[in-house]
Amino acid sequence: MGRTVPSWRMALEEEAKRWNKFARILRREDRPIFEEMVDEARRYACEASAAAFPSQAEGMLLSILFSHHKMLKALGERLDELTQRLNR
């Protein structure tokens, strides 16, 4: 018997295809940044799938936001560390 609901990864890729309409409108230099964002959504696909969001876009956006927050936190910690070294 076949599946009636696509897997999260398959649904994520379908949503990413829809988002590519936006990517095509971006400036050339901004397109790689967009691709990095979609890659972040892919990186957290297992977590988003387990959370059972009502829409793929919600899971993708939360994954992207989480990834960016995590990166900003790491940069802030590194900046604090460098500031402490400079103040010694």
Steps between C-alpha positions, in 0.01 A plus 500: 500500500637844408548801720223758514713762675839596356802476728615820667809519280293461184258769619793724596643472148161586349478808723857594407401483132218744570745730679731495197264744330619751759862394455487568125394858570791564735820665384761251388723571800209431738402164354775299676378641833151381419635153420684494834171576676323215324794274591447595866139384470627172358751466785218498757256292294491216755412735784236683298350169393478377859333826607214430257439859392174562313692635200846436358566872478455537876755229571740638241478856633547391861801290395654799322433732794644249746812456291554875472443551872747223580757661272446847651536359850829332409626824343397697809686257727808524280478879502475498882805276518702727271388810692616342828839422346538859380410638843770300682 
